[in-house]
Amino acid sequence: MRRILHVDYSLCIGCETCQGVCDFLHHGKPNIKIYYTMSGLPIPINCRHCEKAPCMEICPVGAIYKDYDGAVIIDPQKCIGCFMCLAVCPFGVPSFDVKVRAITKCDMCVDRRRLGMEPACKEMCPAEAIFFGKPEEVEERVRQRTAEKIARERISTESFESFGKML
Amino acid sequence: MNGMRFAFLCREKPSPTGKKVAIIGAGPAGLSAAGYLVCHGHEVHVYDKLPEPGGLMLFGIPEFRIPIYRVREGYKELENVFEVKFYPNTKISFGDEKEEGDDFIKNVIDFNELVQNYDAVLISTGTWKSSIPNIEGVELKGVYPALGYLFRIKSAKLGHLSWDEVVPLEGKRVIVIGAGHTAVDAAMESLLLGAEKVYMSYRRTIKEAPAGAYEINLLQKRGVKWLELTVPVRIIGENGEVRAIELQKCKLSEPDESGRRKPIPIEGSNFQIDVDYVIFAVGQKPTPPKGADIAIDKWGNIIVDARHMTSMEGVFAAGDVVTGPSKVGRAVLDGLLAAESMHRWLMEVRK
């Protein structure tokens, strides 16, 4: 069953909760992290578990594979630490771990999924900017949230007639 | 289910350890700690001065950032599935000094009494005291701390306060002092509630604004008048109410040792703007339980050791009350780390 972990940048409020819980689960080395642009806009960067993952295609030793949910996983035993995955990743995600001497990254909370739980960042995001599930379920939810946002934008740019109370 | 899963570490309640923990403050740090502790079998009671758990996520940060259902469904899961007991409208120990959000207090419990009744206590009470500069006219009607201002708007939206008790904004002119996230939120809520004109005054430039240039530009697009390099000098009143504010222009000094550029007021550059409300968003101070015999530093933050324990054995602290105003995520992480340490202490030291 294909499941996706989707981070919506327009819903992110930059509160760093995803980073905090991921940091906690990975003992100080979070796999999702907020970066601030020059204009101060927060952008959470993490593995997007691409369908056609360039890292998987380029890996010279075949250390990168997909699990039953479609999560892109790196096998630390096979990884030779050549950084080719980082070179081709559109998001700059793969990260070298000095302790395991291999590239590591988000595994879509594989241990949690095995126990029937969902990725921790998604569970705790206060803004509901992170989604997890079957693609069609996630898309439905994203559109629902977008509809709410469009409604809010439209109301607040109309003449000020105390619409704020309705929101 | 679309709520935050504070107990994200487990699916269901494990067998009980028999230990009882009290958490003071149901914000992001307190609720995350509660989630960790129930997943490790402890009985958790959460005390909060507000009428419902959530802290600033519910009572401070506007709904267009954090949807209300996210927080509400989140704490309800803690309550219904993990049997966390919430004591709302309850303040632990009481001093004379008022803080933002004190309006809803119905019960007061002595801090030492609470410590006696539990195996461990976590203080996660945040930073609810607003800083207001000592200038002429701050006592006038129409001068508000930003947190108190946002708190009343959110309280009305949440159904805890009648809209009659919220500052009326339709057709009013508002000036917000500051350029952090709270200032941005105060300006945005003022616009959404129908203010005629919103100004923002900041002593440095848009480049230094703590909320970031993106947020300030967004507000300007929505019609907020951005007055950078200005400081409030005095507030002018009429019949006890705000009528105008006098601002002074400043320039930035050369960077000092820390690289910060200080604003230097320019003599004779004063000017006035007619406003109905002045909202100060220039900082929050920590609010640990009053009268508690625990060590604090010179800024009022609770001092903790590497175990997150305060100077009182068995009393831990986490979140903004330790770190000063920060971010939801940092409070969440701090709450989790403190809870982990509490668990270890409860199971090893306090067998």
Interface residues (C-beta under 8 A of the other chain):
Chain A: I13 G14 C15 E16 T17 C18 Q19 G20 V21 D23 F24 I34 Y36 T37 M38 S39 G40 L41 L115 G116 M117 A120 E123 M124 C125 P126 A127 E128 R152 S156 T157 F160 E161 S162 F163 G164 K165 L167
Chain B: N2 M4 R5 F6 F8 R11 P28 S32 M57 I61 E63 F64 R65 I66 P67 R70 V71 A156 K157 W163 L169 E170 E189 L191 L192 L193 G194 A195 E196 A209 A211 G212 A213 Y214 E215 N217 R222 K327 V328 G329 R330 V332 L333 L336 L337 E340
